[in-house]
Amino acid sequence: MMTRRLVLAVCGLLTVSLLAVTPARAQAYGNEWINFAQQYYKIPVVQRGIYRLTFQDLQRAGVPIATVDPRRIQIFHRGEEQAIVVAGEADAFFNEADY
């Protein structure tokens, strides 16, 4: 009986000491993908589907079109990059006819 109590006490202390040594992990918030050195623009959409973002749409969202290289545009949804096609990106300028 005494041996059993001793074993349980040692196991309990061992468990407590292991918990004290285990490093705490920070909770993931879902924004780990954000690169704070980049600038982002939020463009809300009403429903799921395929959208065409025009020169005017990007301008209304506040994107500085004159300084944007359309070959470097990235679209993210909940931290995952979305596949996009930019029509007219070959000249490295976002013209009014591009989308």
trRosetta pair geometry for C-beta under 8 A, 3 or more apart (Angstrom, degrees):
i j d omega theta_ij theta_ji phi_ij phi_ji
1 4 5.8 -51 -150 31 28 111
1 5 6.8 26 152 -15 61 105
2 5 5.7 -54 -151 37 34 111
2 6 6.3 36 151 -21 66 106
3 6 5.6 -54 -148 36 32 114
3 7 6.3 33 153 -19 66 104
4 7 5.8 -52 -147 35 31 110
4 8 6.3 30 154 -16 64 107
5 8 5.7 -55 -145 40 31 110
5 9 6.2 33 155 -21 65 107
6 9 5.7 -54 -146 36 29 112
6 10 6.4 28 155 -17 64 106
7 10 5.9 -55 -147 37 30 109
7 11 6.3 29 154 -17 65 107
8 11 5.7 -54 -144 39 30 111
8 12 6.2 33 155 -21 64 107
9 12 5.6 -54 -147 36 29 113
9 13 6.4 27 155 -15 64 106
10 13 5.8 -55 -147 39 30 109
10 14 6.1 34 153 -22 64 108
11 14 5.6 -54 -145 36 30 114
11 15 6.3 32 155 -20 64 105
12 15 5.8 -54 -149 35 30 111
12 16 6.4 26 155 -15 64 107
13 16 5.7 -55 -145 39 32 110
13 17 6.1 29 157 -17 67 108
14 17 5.9 -57 -145 39 28 108
14 18 6.3 29 155 -20 64 106
15 18 5.8 -55 -147 35 29 110
15 19 6.5 28 154 -18 63 105
16 19 5.8 -55 -150 36 31 111
16 20 6.5 32 152 -21 64 106
17 20 5.6 -53 -148 34 34 113
17 21 6.5 29 155 -17 65 108
18 21 5.9 -60 -148 38 32 108
18 22 6.4 39 154 -31 66 104
19 22 5.8 -47 -144 24 33 114
28 32 6.4 -46 -149 -30 95 126
29 32 7.3 137 54 -39 75 78
30 78 7.2 -48 179 -168 118 80
30 79 6.1 -132 177 -33 74 142
31 34 5.0 -6 173 -5 87 122
31 79 7.1 -144 -110 -84 33 114
32 79 7.4 44 53 -138 69 135
33 76 7.1 169 121 -150 137 144
33 79 4.1 140 12 -151 143 90
33 80 7.8 -129 -88 -60 169 34
34 40 7.5 -61 -137 -34 98 148
34 79 8.0 -75 -41 -110 71 85
35 38 4.6 56 89 6 104 111
40 76 8.0 -46 -135 37 121 124
41 58 7.8 84 101 -150 159 74
41 61 5.0 90 165 144 128 116
41 62 6.0 -175 -128 71 120 93
41 63 5.3 -71 -32 -72 168 90
42 61 7.4 -159 75 -159 43 111
43 53 6.8 8 175 -111 166 130
43 57 7.2 58 -144 159 132 105
43 58 8.0 -44 -86 -102 138 57
43 61 5.1 -35 -89 -107 94 147
45 48 8.0 91 121 -86 128 25
45 49 7.7 -158 172 48 133 85
45 51 6.1 -115 -114 -53 128 151
52 99 5.1 9 -177 168 99 135
53 57 4.6 -129 -157 88 69 140
53 58 5.9 80 159 -53 109 90
53 99 6.4 158 78 -165 46 77
54 57 4.7 106 48 1 69 100
54 58 7.2 -138 94 0 40 86
54 98 8.0 141 -153 94 56 51
54 99 4.9 -34 -101 -107 59 101
55 58 6.2 -63 -155 39 26 107
55 59 6.3 28 150 -21 64 110
55 65 6.3 61 -158 -133 82 150
55 94 6.3 155 -110 152 89 97
55 95 6.9 -66 -84 119 139 32
55 96 4.6 -114 46 -128 168 44
55 97 7.5 28 -22 7 132 18
55 98 6.1 94 -61 61 100 78
55 99 7.2 -85 -24 -81 68 64
56 59 5.5 -54 -145 36 32 115
56 60 6.3 34 156 -20 66 104
56 96 7.8 46 -43 -145 81 82
57 60 5.9 -56 -151 36 28 110
57 61 6.5 24 152 -16 63 108
58 61 5.6 -57 -148 38 34 111
58 63 4.2 -51 174 48 91 135
58 65 5.9 111 107 -82 119 102
58 68 7.7 -88 162 32 145 165
58 94 7.2 -49 71 160 157 151
59 62 7.9 67 174 -53 30 14
59 63 6.7 -81 -79 56 28 82
59 65 5.7 -31 -80 -27 84 130
63 68 6.2 12 163 -47 108 148
64 67 4.7 8 118 33 115 108
64 68 6.5 150 87 -33 65 93
65 68 5.6 -60 -141 25 34 116
65 94 5.1 -113 -164 85 89 124
68 72 7.6 -145 -172 64 72 98
68 73 6.8 45 177 -73 118 98
68 94 5.3 5 84 -4 107 134
69 72 4.7 55 82 12 101 110
69 73 7.9 -156 93 -33 55 74
69 92 5.2 -26 -141 -165 94 82
69 93 7.8 -48 -119 -80 54 34
69 94 8.0 177 -141 -30 12 92
70 73 5.5 -22 -154 -11 50 118
70 86 4.6 177 164 162 110 148
70 88 6.9 27 76 94 168 78
70 89 4.0 -133 103 -114 113 90
70 92 7.2 -175 34 -148 80 28
70 93 7.3 17 -3 108 106 13
70 94 4.7 130 -58 -78 110 88
70 98 6.2 -95 -85 165 163 151
71 86 7.1 -147 -86 63 38 143
71 89 4.9 128 -70 172 70 120
71 92 6.2 -39 -2 -110 118 69
73 84 6.9 -76 106 92 104 151
73 86 5.9 115 45 -74 128 141
74 81 5.7 -54 -170 -134 109 109
74 84 7.7 172 -138 19 33 132
75 81 7.0 106 74 -159 52 62
75 82 4.5 -48 97 54 103 109
75 84 5.2 104 12 -50 121 134
76 79 6.3 8 -180 -113 117 10
76 80 6.5 147 -154 70 75 31
76 81 5.6 -46 -96 -94 75 50
76 82 6.7 174 -105 -3 20 88
77 80 6.0 -30 67 62 71 85
77 82 5.4 56 1 -50 105 121
86 89 4.1 72 102 -51 113 125
86 98 6.8 18 174 180 86 111
86 99 7.6 -163 -150 102 56 35
87 98 5.9 -180 91 -150 70 63
87 99 5.3 13 46 55 109 74
88 91 7.1 -33 173 24 72 100
88 94 7.5 96 105 -133 113 47
88 95 5.9 -106 164 42 140 101
88 97 6.1 152 -89 98 156 85
88 98 3.3 -127 73 -103 138 93
88 99 7.3 82 18 17 118 49
89 92 7.3 45 175 -82 63 33
89 94 8.0 -4 -104 -88 66 69
89 98 7.0 108 -60 -147 55 131
91 95 7.4 29 65 -24 133 118
94 98 5.2 -127 -155 71 61 144
95 98 4.9 108 54 -12 69 104
